[in-house]
Amino acid sequence: MQRGELTLRACQGLVCAQDEHGRRALDPASGVVRWTWPAGARWHTVAGTRTATDALVLLRTAADGRRTLVATAGRDGPRVRGPLPAGVTDCRRAGSGLACRESASRVTVWPLGAP
């Protein structure tokens, strides 16, 4: 993300905004900020099909540098769900789950649970 860039996405009926300082969610009718997440700028939104009522799925490298952390962000704010195993790459949203490549020939889907 470049300085001054703002990305907007629907997230469970809110408008989630991301810039270099973090993420926040706004009520589209009133413009009221519902939650903020200053550390959210370090998390990357996962690609894949979703509806405006689905939470965003976000990833970032864990402190150990080997695993990936998963978070969701929606109406109730961001929630860190936990780490994926070391070596997992190329994650995409797959319905209510997260599909990631574990090796050249193996893809695993992890359920995301309720947002």
C-alpha positions, 0 to 999 in steps of 0.5 A: 500500500502506498502513502495516501492510498485508501482501499474500501471494501464491504464487510458485513454491512459496513464499509471497511477502509484500509490505509497505511495507518490501519483499518477501520469500519464505518456505518455506511448510513451514518458514517460513524466509525464502528471499530478501528484496528491500527495494526490492521495495515500489516494484514493482507486481504485474502482473495476469493469469492465473498458476499457483502455480508461475509467478513474479510479474511486477512493474513500476515506472517507470524512472529516466528517467520514460518507460519501465517496468522489468520484473522477475520474483520467484520461487524464486531471488529477484527479477530485473530483466528490463529496460525496456519501450519508452516509452509502453507502458501497461496491462500484463497477464500473458499466459501466458508473456508480458507483453501491454501496450498501445502505442497505442489500437489496438496490443497487443504481447506480450513473452516473459518468459523462464525465471524 
